[in-house]
Amino acid sequence: MKEKLIRRYSAAERINHWIVAVCFVLLAISGLAFFYPAFFWLTGVFGTPELARITHPFVGVVMFVAFARQFFRYWHHNLLNREDVKWMVAVKEVMKGNEVGDIGRYNGGQKAMFWVMVLCMAALLGSGVIAWRPYFAASFPIPVIRIALLVHATSAVVLISSIIVHVYAALWVQGTIRAMVEGVVTHAWAKKHHPRWYRETTGKKA
């Protein structure tokens, strides 16, 4: 019998997501290469260390613009409510495969990830601009640049750690990757993981 599917993401949404994802990987590789001498060999991905240094901030701007599109598209879906708090408190049960709460388009963990990304992206952009040579760094005193670099590195570590959790969760919950590759999910997946979104989308009872 043919699967009953629900459209979760359009082609434009999926393309935008993968632009952010590819930019993140490139930035993480080059950023780690600059931050840890043991990873300096990773600059070879860009051809040379010089190209990695030049490319890094431009890729960062592309990622920020792409994420900004996601922000304005999804922010209203990521406002926390009581059901999200219930989900977060019972996260151990969720990890056992038992969904908790009447979850809408996104659950508490996804919403937390969204706002962590918002804060980190804002901090990375602001601090990155301050430290960006040769365009903007000359306009700021050395102490400010040092603080900006510290903020940049800290935000990057938080973001990388959060993305690792994000990827793990996407792989762990069967059917999630399909949503971002093909743009669809099954009715059963929607009923189990996002019952309120399922009702809103289909008009059916979960």
LINTAFEN-V761985 format. One record per helix or strand of 2 or more residues. SS is the DSSP state (H for helix, E for strand). FROM is the first residue (numbers start at 1). TO is the last residue. If there is no record, write none. Layout:
ss | from | to
SS | FROM | TO
SS | FROM | TO
This chain:
ss | from | to
E | 5 | 7
H | 11 | 35
H | 37 | 46
H | 49 | 77
H | 82 | 89
H | 91 | 95
H | 108 | 131
H | 137 | 139
H | 142 | 172
H | 176 | 181
E | 184 | 186
H | 187 | 193
H | 195 | 202
